């Protein structure tokens, strides 16, 4: 491999690592029930915070609250996946590398 190509590959690797670190340090907020339940997740999919508006807490309908929390969690995690795919996908456009992002 020629030195110029090697430098391009090394730069791409550095750029990919930087982009991945930025995603991992980002915070994503998922919500459900019109914002009555929100969830904060990091780019590493660690849940940091859950906020529940007391008005959605109905002791007679715990299942509904569970469903709303799941919706907010899945919304936050979906955002992490979408950001990862859009950011990291720029490095693999045109490449056919199975299993990479």
Biopython code that builds the backbone (N, CA, C, O; Angstrom):
import numpy as np
from Bio.PDB.StructureBuilder import StructureBuilder

atoms = [
    (1, "UNK", "N", (0.848, -1.162, 0.000)),
    (1, "UNK", "CA", (0.000, 0.000, 0.000)),
    (1, "UNK", "C", (0.900, 1.234, 0.000)),
    (1, "UNK", "O", (1.874, 1.312, 0.750)),
    (2, "UNK", "N", (0.556, 2.188, -0.851)),
    (2, "UNK", "CA", (1.409, 3.372, -0.926)),
    (2, "UNK", "C", (1.210, 4.281, 0.292)),
    (2, "UNK", "O", (0.157, 4.245, 0.928)),
    (3, "UNK", "N", (2.216, 5.089, 0.615)),
    (3, "UNK", "CA", (2.172, 5.925, 1.822)),
    (3, "UNK", "C", (1.000, 6.915, 1.834)),
    (3, "UNK", "O", (0.452, 7.214, 2.894)),
    (4, "UNK", "N", (0.623, 7.413, 0.672)),
    (4, "UNK", "CA", (-0.479, 8.372, 0.611)),
    (4, "UNK", "C", (-1.798, 7.698, 0.999)),
    (4, "UNK", "O", (-2.609, 8.272, 1.726)),
    (5, "UNK", "N", (-1.995, 6.501, 0.513)),
    (5, "UNK", "CA", (-3.210, 5.758, 0.842)),
    (5, "UNK", "C", (-3.226, 5.412, 2.329)),
    (5, "UNK", "O", (-4.277, 5.461, 2.968)),
    (6, "UNK", "N", (-2.081, 5.070, 2.871)),
    (6, "UNK", "CA", (-1.984, 4.735, 4.287)),
    (6, "UNK", "C", (-2.335, 5.952, 5.140)),
    (6, "UNK", "O", (-3.010, 5.811, 6.160)),
    (7, "UNK", "N", (-1.888, 7.141, 4.742)),
    (7, "UNK", "CA", (-2.206, 8.363, 5.482)),
    (7, "UNK", "C", (-3.709, 8.638, 5.445)),
    (7, "UNK", "O", (-4.286, 9.067, 6.444)),
    (8, "UNK", "N", (-4.340, 8.395, 4.302)),
    (8, "UNK", "CA", (-5.788, 8.599, 4.190)),
    (8, "UNK", "C", (-6.539, 7.643, 5.115)),
    (8, "UNK", "O", (-7.513, 8.031, 5.760)),
    (9, "UNK", "N", (-6.089, 6.411, 5.173)),
    (9, "UNK", "CA", (-6.724, 5.416, 6.032)),
    (9, "UNK", "C", (-6.549, 5.800, 7.498)),
    (9, "UNK", "O", (-7.488, 5.697, 8.287)),
    (10, "UNK", "N", (-5.352, 6.241, 7.859)),
    (10, "UNK", "CA", (-5.103, 6.643, 9.245)),
    (10, "UNK", "C", (-5.954, 7.853, 9.623)),
    (10, "UNK", "O", (-6.477, 7.916, 10.736)),
    (11, "UNK", "N", (-6.098, 8.811, 8.714)),
    (11, "UNK", "CA", (-6.933, 9.981, 8.978)),
    (11, "UNK", "C", (-8.391, 9.555, 9.143)),
    (11, "UNK", "O", (-9.083, 10.048, 10.035)),
    (12, "UNK", "N", (-8.857, 8.651, 8.296)),
    (12, "UNK", "CA", (-10.227, 8.168, 8.400)),
    (12, "UNK", "C", (-10.439, 7.472, 9.748)),
    (12, "UNK", "O", (-11.484, 7.643, 10.377)),
    (13, "UNK", "N", (-9.461, 6.697, 10.188)),
    (13, "UNK", "CA", (-9.574, 6.026, 11.489)),
    (13, "UNK", "C", (-9.654, 7.041, 12.627)),
    (13, "UNK", "O", (-10.453, 6.882, 13.550)),
    (14, "UNK", "N", (-8.824, 8.084, 12.560)),
    (14, "UNK", "CA", (-8.869, 9.128, 13.595)),
    (14, "UNK", "C", (-10.214, 9.835, 13.587)),
    (14, "UNK", "O", (-10.800, 10.083, 14.641)),
    (15, "UNK", "N", (-10.702, 10.160, 12.390)),
    (15, "UNK", "CA", (-11.999, 10.832, 12.267)),
    (15, "UNK", "C", (-13.133, 9.955, 12.790)),
    (15, "UNK", "O", (-14.054, 10.450, 13.440)),
    (16, "UNK", "N", (-13.067, 8.660, 12.511)),
    (16, "UNK", "CA", (-14.089, 7.731, 12.989)),
    (16, "UNK", "C", (-14.071, 7.654, 14.514)),
    (16, "UNK", "O", (-15.124, 7.655, 15.151)),
    (17, "UNK", "N", (-12.876, 7.586, 15.096)),
    (17, "UNK", "CA", (-12.767, 7.518, 16.554)),
    (17, "UNK", "C", (-13.311, 8.796, 17.197)),
    (17, "UNK", "O", (-14.004, 8.739, 18.213)),
    (18, "UNK", "N", (-12.995, 9.935, 16.604)),
    (18, "UNK", "CA", (-13.488, 11.209, 17.133)),
    (18, "UNK", "C", (-15.014, 11.268, 17.041)),
    (18, "UNK", "O", (-15.680, 11.675, 17.993)),
    (19, "UNK", "N", (-15.559, 10.866, 15.909)),
    (19, "UNK", "CA", (-17.010, 10.880, 15.724)),
    (19, "UNK", "C", (-17.682, 9.936, 16.724)),
    (19, "UNK", "O", (-18.717, 10.278, 17.296)),
    (20, "UNK", "N", (-17.107, 8.763, 16.935)),
    (20, "UNK", "CA", (-17.671, 7.805, 17.889)),
    (20, "UNK", "C", (-17.632, 8.366, 19.302)),
    (20, "UNK", "O", (-18.591, 8.202, 20.056)),
    (21, "UNK", "N", (-16.541, 9.025, 19.673)),
    (21, "UNK", "CA", (-16.445, 9.626, 21.003)),
    (21, "UNK", "C", (-17.491, 10.722, 21.183)),
    (21, "UNK", "O", (-18.086, 10.845, 22.254)),
    (22, "UNK", "N", (-17.718, 11.521, 20.136)),
    (22, "UNK", "CA", (-18.721, 12.583, 20.219)),
    (22, "UNK", "C", (-20.119, 11.995, 20.427)),
    (22, "UNK", "O", (-20.908, 12.522, 21.211)),
    (23, "UNK", "N", (-20.417, 10.912, 19.727)),
    (23, "UNK", "CA", (-21.715, 10.247, 19.910)),
    (23, "UNK", "C", (-21.835, 9.730, 21.342)),
    (23, "UNK", "O", (-22.861, 9.926, 21.992)),
    (24, "UNK", "N", (-20.789, 9.073, 21.831)),
    (24, "UNK", "CA", (-20.819, 8.483, 23.165)),
    (24, "UNK", "C", (-21.005, 9.547, 24.250)),
    (24, "UNK", "O", (-21.591, 9.263, 25.295)),
    (25, "UNK", "N", (-20.520, 10.755, 24.018)),
    (25, "UNK", "CA", (-20.624, 11.825, 25.004)),
    (25, "UNK", "C", (-21.919, 12.630, 24.851)),
    (25, "UNK", "O", (-22.218, 13.486, 25.684)),
    (26, "UNK", "N", (-22.674, 12.364, 23.808)),
    (26, "UNK", "CA", (-23.926, 13.085, 23.585)),
    (26, "UNK", "C", (-25.022, 12.545, 24.495)),
    (26, "UNK", "O", (-24.955, 11.415, 24.978)),
    (27, "UNK", "N", (-26.030, 13.380, 24.715)),
    (27, "UNK", "CA", (-27.198, 12.985, 25.491)),
    (27, "UNK", "C", (-28.409, 13.050, 24.571)),
    (27, "UNK", "O", (-28.607, 14.033, 23.857)),
    (28, "UNK", "N", (-29.209, 12.006, 24.594)),
    (28, "UNK", "CA", (-30.399, 11.906, 23.754)),
    (28, "UNK", "C", (-31.619, 11.844, 24.666)),
    (28, "UNK", "O", (-31.622, 11.132, 25.670)),
    (29, "UNK", "N", (-32.653, 12.596, 24.305)),
    (29, "UNK", "CA", (-33.859, 12.630, 25.130)),
    (29, "UNK", "C", (-35.024, 12.048, 24.351)),
    (29, "UNK", "O", (-35.426, 12.577, 23.314)),
    (30, "UNK", "N", (-35.555, 10.955, 24.865)),
    (30, "UNK", "CA", (-36.747, 10.343, 24.291)),
    (30, "UNK", "C", (-37.952, 10.775, 25.097)),
    (30, "UNK", "O", (-37.845, 11.075, 26.286)),
    (31, "UNK", "N", (-39.102, 10.805, 24.441)),
    (31, "UNK", "CA", (-40.302, 11.196, 25.180)),
    (31, "UNK", "C", (-41.507, 10.409, 24.693)),
    (31, "UNK", "O", (-41.503, 9.815, 23.615)),
    (32, "UNK", "N", (-42.534, 10.429, 25.526)),
    (32, "UNK", "CA", (-43.800, 9.772, 25.194)),
    (32, "UNK", "C", (-44.914, 10.511, 25.920)),
    (32, "UNK", "O", (-44.662, 11.302, 26.829)),
    (33, "UNK", "N", (-46.131, 10.248, 25.512)),
    (33, "UNK", "CA", (-47.321, 10.856, 26.113)),
    (33, "UNK", "C", (-47.222, 12.376, 26.082)),
    (33, "UNK", "O", (-47.501, 13.052, 27.073)),
    (34, "UNK", "N", (-46.817, 12.902, 24.923)),
    (34, "UNK", "CA", (-46.730, 14.349, 24.769)),
    (34, "UNK", "C", (-45.718, 14.993, 25.691)),
    (34, "UNK", "O", (-45.914, 16.132, 26.116)),
    (35, "UNK", "N", (-44.642, 14.296, 26.010)),
    (35, "UNK", "CA", (-43.601, 14.834, 26.868)),
    (35, "UNK", "C", (-43.845, 14.616, 28.348)),
    (35, "UNK", "O", (-43.076, 15.097, 29.180)),
    (36, "UNK", "N", (-44.903, 13.899, 28.688)),
    (36, "UNK", "CA", (-45.200, 13.631, 30.093)),
    (36, "UNK", "C", (-44.183, 12.667, 30.714)),
    (36, "UNK", "O", (-43.984, 12.667, 31.929)),
    (37, "UNK", "N", (-43.545, 11.853, 29.882)),
    (37, "UNK", "CA", (-42.467, 10.976, 30.328)),
    (37, "UNK", "C", (-41.284, 11.231, 29.410)),
    (37, "UNK", "O", (-41.409, 11.149, 28.188)),
    (38, "UNK", "N", (-40.138, 11.541, 30.000)),
    (38, "UNK", "CA", (-38.924, 11.731, 29.213)),
    (38, "UNK", "C", (-37.816, 10.861, 29.785)),
    (38, "UNK", "O", (-37.778, 10.564, 30.980)),
    (39, "UNK", "N", (-36.917, 10.464, 28.893)),
    (39, "UNK", "CA", (-35.792, 9.616, 29.259)),
    (39, "UNK", "C", (-34.545, 10.198, 28.626)),
    (39, "UNK", "O", (-34.542, 10.538, 27.443)),
    (40, "UNK", "N", (-33.488, 10.312, 29.410)),
    (40, "UNK", "CA", (-32.198, 10.748, 28.888)),
    (40, "UNK", "C", (-31.271, 9.549, 28.808)),
    (40, "UNK", "O", (-31.131, 8.786, 29.764)),
    (41, "UNK", "N", (-30.639, 9.398, 27.646)),
    (41, "UNK", "CA", (-29.694, 8.304, 27.439)),
    (41, "UNK", "C", (-28.422, 8.868, 26.819)),
    (41, "UNK", "O", (-28.457, 9.847, 26.073)),
    (42, "UNK", "N", (-27.315, 8.239, 27.137)),
    (42, "UNK", "CA", (-26.054, 8.624, 26.511)),
    (42, "UNK", "C", (-25.914, 7.900, 25.175)),
    (42, "UNK", "O", (-26.704, 7.015, 24.846)),
    (43, "UNK", "N", (-24.912, 8.286, 24.427)),
    (43, "UNK", "CA", (-24.625, 7.616, 23.163)),
    (43, "UNK", "C", (-24.165, 6.189, 23.339)),
    (43, "UNK", "O", (-24.090, 5.441, 22.364)),
    (44, "UNK", "N", (-23.856, 5.794, 24.561)),
    (44, "UNK", "CA", (-23.498, 4.400, 24.835)),
    (44, "UNK", "C", (-24.713, 3.611, 25.315)),
    (44, "UNK", "O", (-24.594, 2.466, 25.751)),
    (45, "UNK", "N", (-25.885, 4.245, 25.225)),
    (45, "UNK", "CA", (-27.171, 3.655, 25.582)),
    (45, "UNK", "C", (-27.312, 3.409, 27.084)),
    (45, "UNK", "O", (-28.001, 2.482, 27.511)),
    (46, "UNK", "N", (-26.658, 4.242, 27.866)),
    (46, "UNK", "CA", (-26.842, 4.194, 29.310)),
    (46, "UNK", "C", (-27.937, 5.194, 29.664)),
    (46, "UNK", "O", (-27.873, 6.359, 29.270)),
    (47, "UNK", "N", (-28.929, 4.741, 30.398)),
    (47, "UNK", "CA", (-30.034, 5.601, 30.808)),
    (47, "UNK", "C", (-29.577, 6.412, 32.021)),
    (47, "UNK", "O", (-29.183, 5.850, 33.043)),
    (48, "UNK", "N", (-29.635, 7.740, 31.894)),
    (48, "UNK", "CA", (-29.196, 8.619, 32.980)),
    (48, "UNK", "C", (-30.340, 9.139, 33.832)),
    (48, "UNK", "O", (-30.181, 9.376, 35.029)),
    (49, "UNK", "N", (-31.493, 9.313, 33.201)),
    (49, "UNK", "CA", (-32.555, 10.000, 33.911)),
    (49, "UNK", "C", (-33.910, 9.647, 33.311)),
    (49, "UNK", "O", (-34.046, 9.510, 32.096)),
    (50, "UNK", "N", (-34.903, 9.503, 34.171)),
    (50, "UNK", "CA", (-36.285, 9.314, 33.741)),
    (50, "UNK", "C", (-37.124, 10.339, 34.498)),
    (50, "UNK", "O", (-37.065, 10.417, 35.725)),
    (51, "UNK", "N", (-37.900, 11.117, 33.761)),
    (51, "UNK", "CA", (-38.816, 12.080, 34.374)),
    (51, "UNK", "C", (-40.242, 11.661, 34.057)),
    (51, "UNK", "O", (-40.583, 11.399, 32.904)),
    (52, "UNK", "N", (-41.067, 11.602, 35.089)),
    (52, "UNK", "CA", (-42.465, 11.215, 34.926)),
    (52, "UNK", "C", (-43.329, 12.317, 35.528)),
    (52, "UNK", "O", (-43.232, 12.611, 36.720)),
    (53, "UNK", "N", (-44.159, 12.915, 34.713)),
    (53, "UNK", "CA", (-45.105, 13.908, 35.214)),
    (53, "UNK", "C", (-46.126, 13.176, 36.081)),
    (53, "UNK", "O", (-46.716, 12.190, 35.639)),
    (54, "UNK", "N", (-46.340, 13.643, 37.302)),
    (54, "UNK", "CA", (-47.264, 12.951, 38.215)),
    (54, "UNK", "C", (-48.672, 12.744, 37.640)),
    (54, "UNK", "O", (-49.386, 11.836, 38.066)),
    (55, "UNK", "N", (-49.066, 13.569, 36.693)),
    (55, "UNK", "CA", (-50.424, 13.428, 36.160)),
    (55, "UNK", "C", (-50.622, 12.140, 35.355)),
    (55, "UNK", "O", (-51.759, 11.735, 35.115)),
    (56, "UNK", "N", (-49.525, 11.490, 34.934)),
    (56, "UNK", "CA", (-49.684, 10.231, 34.189)),
    (56, "UNK", "C", (-49.636, 9.012, 35.109)),
    (56, "UNK", "O", (-49.777, 7.878, 34.653)),
    (57, "UNK", "N", (-49.438, 9.249, 36.392)),
    (57, "UNK", "CA", (-49.387, 8.147, 37.350)),
    (57, "UNK", "C", (-50.808, 7.854, 37.848)),
    (57, "UNK", "O", (-51.418, 8.640, 38.572)),
    (58, "UNK", "N", (-51.294, 6.704, 37.430)),
    (58, "UNK", "CA", (-52.628, 6.261, 37.837)),
    (58, "UNK", "C", (-52.470, 4.883, 38.475)),
    (58, "UNK", "O", (-52.202, 3.904, 37.778)),
    (59, "UNK", "N", (-52.635, 4.803, 39.797)),
    (59, "UNK", "CA", (-52.461, 3.514, 40.466)),
    (59, "UNK", "C", (-53.377, 2.419, 39.922)),
    (59, "UNK", "O", (-53.097, 1.233, 40.094)),
    (60, "UNK", "N", (-54.453, 2.807, 39.277)),
    (60, "UNK", "CA", (-55.383, 1.834, 38.712)),
    (60, "UNK", "C", (-54.938, 1.341, 37.336)),
    (60, "UNK", "O", (-55.486, 0.375, 36.803)),
    (61, "UNK", "N", (-53.929, 2.024, 36.763)),
    (61, "UNK", "CA", (-53.500, 1.661, 35.409)),
    (61, "UNK", "C", (-51.971, 1.691, 35.308)),
    (61, "UNK", "O", (-51.405, 2.478, 34.548)),
    (62, "UNK", "N", (-51.324, 0.841, 36.068)),
    (62, "UNK", "CA", (-49.866, 0.758, 36.073)),
    (62, "UNK", "C", (-49.341, 0.321, 34.699)),
    (62, "UNK", "O", (-48.272, 0.760, 34.274)),
    (63, "UNK", "N", (-50.088, -0.538, 34.013)),
    (63, "UNK", "CA", (-49.663, -1.006, 32.691)),
    (63, "UNK", "C", (-49.482, 0.146, 31.719)),
    (63, "UNK", "O", (-48.538, 0.146, 30.929)),
    (64, "UNK", "N", (-50.378, 1.132, 31.767)),
    (64, "UNK", "CA", (-50.259, 2.278, 30.863)),
    (64, "UNK", "C", (-48.968, 3.036, 31.151)),
    (64, "UNK", "O", (-48.268, 3.436, 30.222)),
    (65, "UNK", "N", (-48.647, 3.237, 32.417)),
    (65, "UNK", "CA", (-47.414, 3.932, 32.785)),
    (65, "UNK", "C", (-46.193, 3.146, 32.310)),
    (65, "UNK", "O", (-45.241, 3.726, 31.787)),
    (66, "UNK", "N", (-46.224, 1.845, 32.490)),
    (66, "UNK", "CA", (-45.123, 0.999, 32.012)),
    (66, "UNK", "C", (-44.953, 1.134, 30.503)),
    (66, "UNK", "O", (-43.831, 1.238, 30.009)),
    (67, "UNK", "N", (-46.061, 1.132, 29.774)),
    (67, "UNK", "CA", (-46.007, 1.269, 28.313)),
    (67, "UNK", "C", (-45.426, 2.613, 27.894)),
    (67, "UNK", "O", (-44.631, 2.689, 26.957)),
    (68, "UNK", "N", (-45.827, 3.674, 28.592)),
    (68, "UNK", "CA", (-45.338, 5.008, 28.257)),
    (68, "UNK", "C", (-43.840, 5.120, 28.529)),
    (68, "UNK", "O", (-43.104, 5.732, 27.754)),
    (69, "UNK", "N", (-43.396, 4.528, 29.629)),
    (69, "UNK", "CA", (-41.958, 4.529, 29.936)),
    (69, "UNK", "C", (-41.186, 3.769, 28.865)),
    (69, "UNK", "O", (-40.136, 4.225, 28.413)),
    (70, "UNK", "N", (-41.699, 2.624, 28.460)),
    (70, "UNK", "CA", (-41.044, 1.854, 27.393)),
    (70, "UNK", "C", (-40.973, 2.650, 26.095)),
    (70, "UNK", "O", (-39.951, 2.623, 25.408)),
    (71, "UNK", "N", (-42.045, 3.355, 25.754)),
    (71, "UNK", "CA", (-42.042, 4.172, 24.545)),
    (71, "UNK", "C", (-40.958, 5.250, 24.614)),
    (71, "UNK", "O", (-40.239, 5.472, 23.639)),
    (72, "UNK", "N", (-40.840, 5.913, 25.752)),
    (72, "UNK", "CA", (-39.825, 6.957, 25.908)),
    (72, "UNK", "C", (-38.412, 6.369, 25.845)),
    (72, "UNK", "O", (-37.524, 6.948, 25.219)),
    (73, "UNK", "N", (-38.208, 5.221, 26.492)),
    (73, "UNK", "CA", (-36.904, 4.550, 26.435)),
    (73, "UNK", "C", (-36.541, 4.187, 25.002)),
    (73, "UNK", "O", (-35.434, 4.467, 24.542)),
    (74, "UNK", "N", (-37.476, 3.566, 24.307)),
    (74, "UNK", "CA", (-37.214, 3.160, 22.931)),
    (74, "UNK", "C", (-36.983, 4.358, 22.021)),
    (74, "UNK", "O", (-36.188, 4.274, 21.085)),
    (75, "UNK", "N", (-37.662, 5.468, 22.278)),
    (75, "UNK", "CA", (-37.451, 6.684, 21.494)),
    (75, "UNK", "C", (-36.026, 7.196, 21.688)),
    (75, "UNK", "O", (-35.364, 7.551, 20.712)),
    (76, "UNK", "N", (-35.547, 7.240, 22.921)),
    (76, "UNK", "CA", (-34.176, 7.691, 23.185)),
    (76, "UNK", "C", (-33.153, 6.772, 22.523)),
    (76, "UNK", "O", (-32.203, 7.245, 21.900)),
    (77, "UNK", "N", (-33.348, 5.459, 22.658)),
    (77, "UNK", "CA", (-32.399, 4.503, 22.076)),
    (77, "UNK", "C", (-32.437, 4.525, 20.554)),
    (77, "UNK", "O", (-31.410, 4.330, 19.905)),
    (78, "UNK", "N", (-33.614, 4.762, 19.980)),
    (78, "UNK", "CA", (-33.726, 4.898, 18.523)),
    (78, "UNK", "C", (-32.914, 6.103, 18.048)),
    (78, "UNK", "O", (-32.251, 6.041, 17.013)),
    (79, "UNK", "N", (-32.967, 7.192, 18.803)),
    (79, "UNK", "CA", (-32.204, 8.389, 18.443)),
    (79, "UNK", "C", (-30.700, 8.112, 18.462)),
    (79, "UNK", "O", (-29.968, 8.585, 17.593)),
    (80, "UNK", "N", (-30.247, 7.350, 19.448)),
    (80, "UNK", "CA", (-28.831, 6.975, 19.501)),
    (80, "UNK", "C", (-28.464, 6.186, 18.252)),
    (80, "UNK", "O", (-27.449, 6.468, 17.615)),
    (81, "UNK", "N", (-29.285, 5.198, 17.896)),
    (81, "UNK", "CA", (-29.014, 4.373, 16.710)),
    (81, "UNK", "C", (-28.999, 5.212, 15.440)),
    (81, "UNK", "O", (-28.114, 5.051, 14.599)),
    (82, "UNK", "N", (-29.968, 6.102, 15.294)),
    (82, "UNK", "CA", (-30.040, 6.937, 14.093)),
    (82, "UNK", "C", (-28.822, 7.854, 13.986)),
    (82, "UNK", "O", (-28.259, 8.013, 12.903)),
    (83, "UNK", "N", (-28.416, 8.454, 15.099)),
    (83, "UNK", "CA", (-27.246, 9.335, 15.092)),
    (83, "UNK", "C", (-25.995, 8.547, 14.766)),
    (83, "UNK", "O", (-25.145, 9.012, 14.007)),
    (84, "UNK", "N", (-25.875, 7.352, 15.335)),
    (84, "UNK", "CA", (-24.707, 6.516, 15.064)),
    (84, "UNK", "C", (-24.662, 6.125, 13.594)),
    (84, "UNK", "O", (-23.608, 6.206, 12.963)),
    (85, "UNK", "N", (-25.793, 5.704, 13.046)),
    (85, "UNK", "CA", (-25.830, 5.306, 11.638)),
    (85, "UNK", "C", (-25.527, 6.472, 10.716)),
    (85, "UNK", "O", (-24.764, 6.320, 9.762)),
    (86, "UNK", "N", (-26.113, 7.640, 10.981)),
    (86, "UNK", "CA", (-25.886, 8.777, 10.090)),
    (86, "UNK", "C", (-24.459, 9.303, 10.207)),
    (86, "UNK", "O", (-23.857, 9.687, 9.204)),
    (87, "UNK", "N", (-23.918, 9.324, 11.413)),
    (87, "UNK", "CA", (-22.567, 9.834, 11.603)),
    (87, "UNK", "C", (-21.514, 8.860, 11.096)),
    (87, "UNK", "O", (-20.624, 9.233, 10.331)),
    (88, "UNK", "N", (-21.622, 7.623, 11.523)),
    (88, "UNK", "CA", (-20.601, 6.646, 11.148)),
    (88, "UNK", "C", (-20.779, 6.176, 9.705)),
    (88, "UNK", "O", (-19.817, 5.738, 9.073)),
    (89, "UNK", "N", (-21.991, 6.264, 9.186)),
    (89, "UNK", "CA", (-22.245, 5.857, 7.810)),
    (89, "UNK", "C", (-21.475, 6.667, 6.791)),
    (89, "UNK", "O", (-21.186, 6.183, 5.697)),
    (90, "UNK", "N", (-21.136, 7.910, 7.145)),
    (90, "UNK", "CA", (-20.374, 8.736, 6.213)),
    (90, "UNK", "C", (-18.988, 8.150, 5.938)),
    (90, "UNK", "O", (-18.387, 8.432, 4.901)),
    (91, "UNK", "N", (-18.487, 7.345, 6.857)),
    (91, "UNK", "CA", (-17.169, 6.750, 6.677)),
    (91, "UNK", "C", (-17.217, 5.485, 5.830)),
    (91, "UNK", "O", (-16.199, 5.058, 5.285)),
    (92, "UNK", "N", (-18.398, 4.890, 5.720)),
    (92, "UNK", "CA", (-18.491, 3.613, 5.010)),
    (92, "UNK", "C", (-19.274, 3.713, 3.709)),
    (92, "UNK", "O", (-19.524, 2.695, 3.064)),
    (93, "UNK", "N", (-19.665, 4.917, 3.312)),
    (93, "UNK", "CA", (-20.416, 5.067, 2.045)),
    (93, "UNK", "C", (-19.609, 4.480, 0.910)),
    (93, "UNK", "O", (-18.414, 4.734, 0.764)),
    (94, "UNK", "N", (-20.287, 3.704, 0.126)),
    (94, "UNK", "CA", (-19.646, 3.103, -1.040)),
    (94, "UNK", "C", (-18.840, 1.857, -0.738)),
    (94, "UNK", "O", (-18.385, 1.171, -1.653)),
    (95, "UNK", "N", (-18.661, 1.561, 0.535)),
    (95, "UNK", "CA", (-17.916, 0.349, 0.910)),
    (95, "UNK", "C", (-18.927, -0.728, 1.255)),
    (95, "UNK", "O", (-19.974, -0.448, 1.839)),
    (96, "UNK", "N", (-18.619, -1.917, 0.904)),
    (96, "UNK", "CA", (-19.485, -3.035, 1.244)),
    (96, "UNK", "C", (-18.764, -3.903, 2.262)),
    (96, "UNK", "O", (-18.145, -4.912, 1.926)),
    (97, "UNK", "N", (-18.863, -3.475, 3.530)),
    (97, "UNK", "CA", (-18.170, -4.192, 4.594)),
    (97, "UNK", "C", (-19.236, -4.779, 5.518)),
    (97, "UNK", "O", (-19.802, -4.058, 6.340)),
    (98, "UNK", "N", (-19.510, -6.050, 5.396)),
    (98, "UNK", "CA", (-20.534, -6.661, 6.239)),
    (98, "UNK", "C", (-20.210, -6.525, 7.722)),
    (98, "UNK", "O", (-19.066, -6.707, 8.140)),
    (99, "UNK", "N", (-21.227, -6.203, 8.506)),
    (99, "UNK", "CA", (-21.081, -6.124, 9.943)),
    (99, "UNK", "C", (-20.502, -4.835, 10.459)),
    (99, "UNK", "O", (-20.329, -4.691, 11.669)),
    (100, "UNK", "N", (-20.196, -3.891, 9.595)),
    (100, "UNK", "CA", (-19.633, -2.616, 10.036)),
    (100, "UNK", "C", (-20.729, -1.579, 10.031)),
    (100, "UNK", "O", (-21.152, -1.110, 8.975)),
    (101, "UNK", "N", (-21.183, -1.226, 11.208)),
    (101, "UNK", "CA", (-22.250, -0.247, 11.434)),
    (101, "UNK", "C", (-23.441, -0.679, 10.667)),
    (101, "UNK", "O", (-24.472, -0.008, 10.701)),
]
sb = StructureBuilder()
sb.init_structure("model")
sb.init_model(0)
sb.init_chain("A")
sb.init_seg("    ")
for serial, (resi, resn, name, xyz) in enumerate(atoms, 1):
    if name == "N":
        sb.init_residue(resn, " ", resi, " ")
    sb.init_atom(name, np.array(xyz, "f"), 0.0, 1.0, " ", f" {name:<3s}", serial, name[0])
structure = sb.get_structure()
